[in-house]
Amino acid sequence: RAGDPAILIASSEKAKSVLGWKLRYDSLEKIMGDAWRWHKNNPDGYNQ
C-alpha cells in the first residue's frame, strides 16, 4: 500500500528480557501450516 515501508524488521529480545517470553515456533513453514490447519478446521473462527 502507498506509504507502507518496503520491509519491516523486528527483534524479540525485549519481550524475552522484560517478559521472559520464549520462542515456540522457529519455522515459518510450521507457523503457516498450523495457521492453515486451524482456519481449515474453524471456518467461522472463534464463533463456533
C-alpha positions in Angstrom: 0.0 0.0 0.0 1.1 3.5 -0.6 3.0 4.8 2.4 3.8 1.4 3.8 7.5 0.6 4.3 9.0 -1.8 1.8 10.4 -4.0 4.6 9.8 -4.4 8.4 12.4 -5.9 10.8 11.7 -6.7 14.5 13.5 -8.2 17.4 12.0 -10.3 20.2 14.9 -9.5 22.6 12.9 -7.0 24.7 10.0 -9.4 25.1 12.5 -12.1 26.2 14.3 -9.8 28.7 11.2 -8.0 30.1 8.5 -10.6 29.9 10.5 -13.8 30.0 8.9 -14.7 26.6 10.2 -17.8 24.8 10.0 -18.6 21.2 7.6 -21.5 20.4 8.0 -21.8 16.7 11.1 -21.1 14.7 10.0 -22.2 11.3 7.8 -20.1 9.0 6.6 -23.3 7.3 5.4 -24.7 10.7 3.7 -21.4 11.6 1.9 -21.2 8.3 0.9 -24.8 8.3 -0.6 -24.6 11.8 -2.5 -21.4 10.9 -3.8 -23.0 7.7 -5.0 -26.1 9.6 -6.7 -24.0 12.2 -8.5 -21.9 9.7 -9.5 -25.0 7.7 -10.9 -26.7 10.8 -12.5 -23.5 12.1 -14.1 -21.7 9.1 -16.2 -19.5 11.4 -13.2 -18.6 13.6 -13.9 -18.5 17.3 -17.7 -18.0 16.6 -18.5 -21.7 16.7 
